Amino acid sequence: MPTAEEIIRQHEPDPDENPWVAGAPPVEPVNLVPYDPGWPDLFERLAGRLHEALGSVALSVEHVGSTAVPDIAAKPVIDIDLIVEDPTDEAAYAPPVESLGYWLSIREPSWHQHRCFRLEVPRVNLHVFGPHSAEPVRHRMFRDWLRSHPEDRLSYEQAKRAAVPGGGPVMAYNARKQPVIREIYARMFAAAGLLPET
């Protein structure tokens, strides 16, 4: 389990690292759609297939991102965090994941040893982390915070809509949302008692 210090620290990937396994994908427009109440059931089906394919290799499979938060607009892409014992041991989990139609699109050793597999239909981003990584803890905290704090849920949705007109790759869209995300994180970490006393 990561420490409180690790959870609140803003981890940044190495800007000189090329994360794209098969080259950067073509730029797609960001398409926000209203919340779909079918997304949780879709996640459960996807999670079931992952558990069946991976067995005990899958330490946990969690629905994260905006499609896991009712009543917020989102890109129609299911984000899943898959926790495995060692993300660097791709031979232990990549073949079963790829047998389900996913393909490895991102490898980021500098950022929690993150791997990301993509499924085209339905659209899924499968994020792979280790059990001691802080990032999936942050993902779950943010998801649960937005579920129970409608004012921050609205603020985040407004930030997402404001970020769309800038265009460019999805990473640029994500960067434009970052200030509001970090404001929400600060409130969330303070409420959880994770921030150091001043």
N, C-alpha and C positions, 0 to 999 in steps of 0.2 A: 504494500500500500504506500503510495507517495506521501511525503510529509506535507504539512500545511504550507511551508515555504515553497515547495515545488508546485503545489496546486495554484498558488496565487501569482507565481512568477510568469511573466509573459515570455513564452518560449518562441524564438524566431528561427526559422530554417536558415541554413547557410545560403546567402544570396548568390554564391558562386557555384552552388550545386545544381546540376540539371536533373530535375526529378522525373522527367518524362521517359518512360521505358521504351516507348516506340515513337518518340517525337511528340511535340505538342499537338493536341487535337485542333481541328478547325474551330474558329471562334463561332459560338452559337449565341443568338440573342437570349438575354435573360427573360424568362417568361414566368411571371408570378400569376398563380391561379388561386381562387378561393379554396379554403380548407375543404378537403374531401373526406367525409366520415368513413370512407372505405379504406383509407390508408392504414389504420391499425390492423385490419384483417389481412391486408396485403403483406404487411410486415410479418405477421404471424406465420403466413404460408412460406414466406422466404426464409424466416428463421428456422422453421421446421425442416426445410430442405437442407439448410446449412448444418443443423445438428445431426441430421441423418447421414450426411456425407462425411462430416468431420469426426463424429463420435466424441470421445473424450479430449480430442485436440482442441475443441472449442470450449474454452473455459467460461466464456459468456458471450451472448449475442444480444445487443441492445439496440432498440430503435431510438435514434437521436436526430437532431436537426429539426427544422420547422414542421416537417410532415408528422412529427411526433407530438406536436402541440396543437390541441384543438383551437379553432377559431382564429387562426392566423394564416394570412396568405403565404404561399410557398411556391418554390419551383417544384414541379411534379416529379421529384427525384427522391426516392427513399434512401436516407442515410442510415447505415448500420455500422456499429462498432463491434468488431470481432476481436476478442481477447484470446491470444494464444501464448504459450509459455515463452517462446522465443521468436519474434518476428523475423530475425535474420535467418532462421532455419526454414526457408521457403519450401524446401522439399517435404516438410511435414504437413503443410496445409495447402500449398498452391495447387497441386494436382486435383485434390477433391473439390476445391472451389472452382477450378477451371472446368471440371467435369459437369458443372451446373450451368456453364455458358459464360461465366465471368472471365475477364481477361485483365492481367496486371497492367495498370496504366501509370502508376506513380510509385517510385521508391525513393524515400527521403531518410537516409541514415542519420542526417544531422538533426532531424526533428522527431524524436522519440522512436527512431527506427520505423517510422510510419510507412506502411504500404497501402495502396488503394487499388482495389479491383473494381471494374465497371461491368455492369450488366446493361444491355441495351433495351431489352423488352422483358419486363417493365424496367424503366430506368432506375438503376440502383448504384450508389457509391458505397462499396464495402471497405471500411477503414480497418486496418489491422494494426493492433498495438499489443504491447506486452503487459503483464499484470502489474508492473511497477510504474507504468507511465501515468503522468498526471493528466494528460489530455482527455482521455475518456472519462475521468472523474469530472473534469470541467464540463464536458459535454452533457453528462447526466445532471449535474447541478443546474446548468443553464436551462435545460429542458424542463426540469421540475420547477424551477423558479418561474419561468414563463407560464407554466400551467396554472400556477397559484397566484400570480401577480398581474392582473389584467392591465394595469397602467403601464407596466414595462412591456407587456405583450404588444400593446398598442404603439408604444414608442418604437419598439423594434420593427414592427410592420411599417410604420411611417419611414423609418430609416431605410428599409429595404426598397420601398417604392421610390424614395428620393435618390437611391443609388443606381436605379435602372437606367435613367437617361444618359449617364456617362458613357455607356457602351463599352466596347473592348471585351477582353476575355473575362471569364467568371472570377478570376483572381483579382482583377481590377474592381469589379463589382463588390467583392468581399472586402477589399481594402477601404472602399468608400463607406461601408457600414461599420468599420472597426471602431471609430470613436464612440458611437452609441453602445456598441457591444461592451466596450471596456467600462463605460459608465455603469451599465447594468451589472457587470461582473463586480465592480467595486461595492455596490450595494449588497449584492448577493454574498460576497466574501465577508463583508462586515456583519451581516445578519447571522452568518454561520460561525462568527467568532474566529475567523482565520487571519484577519489582519492584525499585524503587531500593534500593540498599544503605543500611542504617541505621547 
